[in-house]
Amino acid sequence: MRFRPPACYLCSLVANIKSQIKRNRQNEKRRLRNKAARSEIKTRIKSSIRLVETEGVDSDATVDALRAAVKRLDKAAAKGIIHKNQAANRKSRLMKRIARASGDAA
């Protein structure tokens, strides 16, 4: 028989106590939800930067993408997925990068 890794990283830690089993299940669900949210934040930031580089700062699609990225960052900070200071730093870096890209285009 071949060794099969568990589907989740917590499955190898089998608890005997009901409350701990439930807690492990909840933590796994939250970990996957947070992972998806962090991935979406990265995707939104990348797409907004790509749009700025291709279409420029003044296009409607760019403004909408940038607004969505900032909204996702704020939402993640409000829900505790990322720290509020990290959200502020990421927004600052995003705006600085967009300003630099628009300065190069001008």
N, C-alpha and C positions, 0 to 999 in steps of 0.2 A: 504494500500500500504506500502511496505517495502521501507526503505531508501536505495538507491543504491549509493555507492561512485562514484565520477567521474572517468573516465578512466585515466585522468592525474591530477596532483596536481594543475595545473593552471586553469583547467576548471571551478572551482568554482569562480574564479575571472573573471567575464565576463566584458569585456571592451566594451565601446560604440564607441570608436574611431578606425577607420580602421587601422591606423598605429600600434596602440597598439595591436589589434587583430592579425595582421601579426607578430608583435614582439613576442607575446605569443606563436604562432605556431612555429616560428623559435627557440625560447628558448627551447621548448619541444623537438623538433627534436635534437637539440644539446645536451640536457641533456641525452637523450637516447643513442646517439652516444658516448658521453663521458663515460657513465656508462658501455657500452659494451667494450670500450677500456680499462678502468680500470680493468674490470673483466678479460679481456684477459691477461693483465699484470700479475695479481695474478696467473692465471692458468699457464702461462709460467714459472713463478718463481717456483711454486710448482712442476711442472713436471721436471724442471731441477734439483731441490734439490733431488727429488725422484730418478731420474736416477743416480745421483752421489752416493747416498746411496746404490743403488742396483748394478749398473754396474761398478762403480768406475769412476775416473776422465779421464782416458785415452781412453775410448770408443768413437767411432765416434758419436753415438747417444747423448751422454752426451755433447760433444763439440757443436753439432748442436743445442741442446736444450738451452744450455747456451748462445750461440750466438744469438738465436732468442729472448731470454728473454731480453738481453742487447739491442738488436735492437728495441724491442717494447718500452722499457723504454726511449731510446733516441728519438724515434719517438713521443711518447706522450709528452715529454718535448718540442720538437720542435713545436708541434701543440698547446701547451698551455694547454693540458689536466691535466698535473701535472707540478709543478714548476721544473725548471732545477736543483735546489739544492736538491729537493726531489728525483729526478731521480738519481743524483750522490750518495745520501745517500743510496738509495735502492741498487744500483749496488755495492757499497762498502760493505754493509751488506751481499749481496748475495755472493760476492767473499770471504769474511771472513768466511762465513758459509761453503762454498765449500772447502776452505783451511783446515778448522777444520775437515771436514768429510774425506778429503783425508789424513790428518795427523793421524786420528784415524785408517784408513784402513791400513796405512803403518806400 
